[in-house]
Amino acid sequence: MLTKTADVLAAALKARIEQGEFVQGRLPAERALSEHYATTRITLREALGLLEAQGVIFRELRRGWFVAPPRLVYNPAHHSHFHAMASAQGRQARTEVIAARRQPISGDIARHLLLNDGEDVYCIRRLRRIDGRAVLYVEHYLNPAFFPGLLEADLTRSLTELYAQRYGIRYGSARFTLLPGPLPLHAAPALNVASGTPGLLITRINRDRHQRVIDCDCEYWRYDALSVEIDL
């Protein structure tokens, strides 16, 4: 349970952040902070944990603590791709391809794509950044029957645009599942956090305008990087 000292310390740090003291976006090292406030590392970490839970700061492995930038607003009801969504909010997006290959699939992904266990899909793993910060690790599973030769394309670009320009396929309806929980071992390192750090898994099953299931996305977001807002 948080002590009163940790609450007071968290309030003091938050005030300094709001006053723009840490203009470079990075907090001093934990040792320097604990010495500055004449407190223990345990109490300091309680305070930092409280600010992290509030979305005021975030932590990266082996790099330290940083002032959290504004969250990216994500509206699943809008058919906008990642780069366009970021640009519309005055942010800079970048996509890196981790791996892309054809492989057999089974289990939930096969069922999502209405395929049989053992059938091949395209699996594309990508890391997505906002203003240089890694915020999203995503696995795309595509039915190759709709996208012959896709793995030869530039996969750092928007798949939404690639589908439309190269294959004449546009998204129709989609089914979203949002599940908060710990980031798994295969996603956490790419996002510079420890395995088990809180995150948000968004599973999206996409159909084209003919209502054919064409792909399934498994998006692993840093929980402090995203705000989900839906217009009804």
PyMOL commands that set and color helices and strands:
alter all, ss='L'
color gray80, all
select helices_A, chain A and resi 4-18+30-36+41-53+82-88+107-112+150-152+159-167+189-191+223-225
alter helices_A, ss='H'
color red, helices_A
select strands_A, chain A and resi 57-60+64-67+72-74+93-104+120-130+133-142+171-182+198-208+213-222+226-228
alter strands_A, ss='S'
color yellow, strands_A
deselect
rebuild
show_as cartoon
